[in-house]
Amino acid sequence: MNEKNILLKLSFADSFTIINGIFGLLSIFFAIHEKMEIAFTLILLAVLADGMDGIMARKYGGFLGRYLDEFSDIVSFLIAPCVFSYTLYNISFNPFFLLSSSIFIIFGMLHLVCYHLSKKDFFIGLTTPASAIILICLSSLQFPVIFFMISMLILSFLMVLNIPYPRIEKYFAIIACIIIFLAISRIKIFIYLLLFSTLLYIIIGPFYVSRKRFKKGLYI
């Protein structure tokens, strides 16, 4: 690719991918300065931008999006939630936290690489946005840190296991957006709602994909 015209390769869909990464970066900056409400909001806005780039890419196409998406997701859904939680729990030095967050980032990157190589119409392994939502909700609701770290390890393995997860589309996407916007208000009941709905996706999602493909005579 000619470096001089790489900016001309950007599409409308790619702009949402870039916005996703910028939101993640800004979230890290605000978390470092203990502006946790803003950091929380920015990660959720990154989730919305990530959903929009997928919709726009399928509708209008995009050349760079499949490459940019991985880098943006690493910042917004792997690094940013770890920094957010580290700051919120005010952890000075905890070897287990450092280990669990390192595994989370590594396994998350492996998931993104597999997603890039996959040609399936569903995700293999839990998505990084869903994992990020669980982490920022748990930490915002001040679940015990040991519970948080165990959850982080469980999410790490879910991202790399051969478990199918559906894309959030149509009416489900509208419902998901509404719940995310409600959670941005930082009202505790809505954060619990976001946490509960994401847990439902984690539990029910694989069965939904399997049933849908079975009805079509396909196999995972």
N, C-alpha and C positions, 0 to 999 in steps of 0.2 A: 504494500500500500504506500502511495506517495505521501510523505509526511506533510507536504505543503498543502494538500487538500483534505486532510483528515477531518477538519471542521465541517467541510462540505458533506461528509458522510453521515453526519448526525441527522437523525430524523426527529419528528415530533414526539414519537414514543420515547426516544432516547433522552429527551429533556426530563421526563418523569424519573428515569433511572438516575440521572445526575442529581435531581432534586432530592431523591431518596438518600443518596450518599452525603449531600450537603446537610440535610437534616440530622443524619447520624453524627457527622463531625461536630455540628453545633451542639448536639446533645452532650457529647463528651466534654466540650468546653464548659457548658453550663453546669454539668455535674461536678467537674473539678472545682468550680467556684461555688458549689453547694446550692445552686439554683435548681433544686430537684423538681419542682413543679414544671418548670420550663423544659428541663431535660426529659421528663416523662412524656410531656406533650409532643416534643420533637420526635421521639422514637415512634409514637403512635402515628404521627403525620408521615413518617418514613414508611410505615406499614401501608398507609393509604396510597402514597406515591408509588410504592412497589406494585400494588394491585392495579393502579392506573396504567403503569407502563406495560403490564402484561396485556391488558385490554386493548390499549392503543397499538401495541405491536401486532396482535392478532388481526386487528382491523386494518391498519395502514402499513404494516411491515416495518422493518428496521434492520439495518446492517450491523451496527455496533452494539445494539442492546444486549445481545446474548453474551458479549464479553464484558460490557460495563456492569451488567446486573450483578455478576459475581462479586466484583470489587465493592460496589455500593452496599450489597448485602453483608459483606464481611464487616464493614464499618458500622452500619446501622443496627444489624441484628446479632452480631457476635461480639464485637469490641464494645460498642456503646452500652449494651445491657450489663456487661461485666463491670465497666467503670461506674455506671449508675449504681449498681448494687454495692460495689466496693465502698463507694463514698457514703451511701445511705446507711449502711451498717457500721460505718466508721471503723473499719478493720485496719489496724496498724500493720500487723504481720500475722498471717494465719496460713501456715503451709498447706493445710487441706483446702482452703479457699483458693489459693494460688494454683494448686494441682487441679481442682475441679474446674476452675475457669479456663485453665490451659487446655484441658481435655475438651471442654465445651467448644473452644475456638478451633482446635484441630479437627474435631469430628464435624463441626459445622462447615469448615472449608472442604472436607472430603465429601460431604453431602452436596455442596454447591458444584464441585467438579463432576460428580456423578450426574447431577441434574443437567449440567451442560452437555454431557455426552449422551444422555438418554433421549430417545425419540418418542417416549410414551406420552399419552394424553393425561397422565396422572403423575404425582410425585412418588418417588421411591425414598422412603424415610420421611420423618417429620420435617416440615418446612422450617427454615430459620426465622421467619416472622412469627410463627406460632410459638416457637421456643422463646423468642425475645419477649413476647407478650406475657407468657407465664412468669418469666424471671422478674420483669419490672412490676408485675402485679403482686407477686409474692413479697418482694422487697418493700414495695410501697405500703402494703398492708402489714408490714413488720412481722411476718412469720419468723419463728426462731431461725437463727442463722444456720444451725445444723440441718434443719429441715430444708432450708433453701439450698444448701450445698448438695444434699442428697438428691434433691429435685434437679439440680443442674446436671448431675451425673446421669440421672435417668433420661433427661432430655437429650444429652449427648449421644447416648446409645440409640435412642429412638431415631435420631437423625441419620444414622448409618445402617440401621437394620433394614432388611428387605421387606418393609411394610409399606403397602400402597396408601397414599392419601389423596383425596380428591382436590381439584381446583375449586376455589370458592367463586361461584358464578351465579348470574341471574338474580333470583330473589334472595338467595343466601348471601350474595355480595352486598345487596342493599341492607339487609338485616345486620350484617357484620359492620358496615360503615356506620349505621345508626348507633350500634353498641359502642364502637370506638369513639365516636363523637361524644356520647354520653360519658364515657370514662375520662375523656379529656377534661371534663368539669372537675375532676379530682374528688367528686363525692364518693364516699366509700362504698355505698351500695352498688354504684355503677362499675366501680373497679372490680368488685366481687362478681358482678354480672359478666364482665369481660373475661375474668378468670374462669368462671364456670362454663361459659360458652366455648372457650378455647379448649378446656378439658373435655367437653362433649365432642368437639371435633377430633381430638386425639383418640378418644375411645371409639366413637362411632364411625369415624372417617374410613378406616380400613374395611369395615363390614359393608359400608355403602359402595365403595369401589368394587369389592369382590362380587357383591350382588348384581351391580350394574353390568359388569363384564360377563358374569355367568349368564344373565338374561340374553346377552348378545352372542353367546356361544364362544366367548373368549376366555383365556386363562391368563393369570398374572405372570 
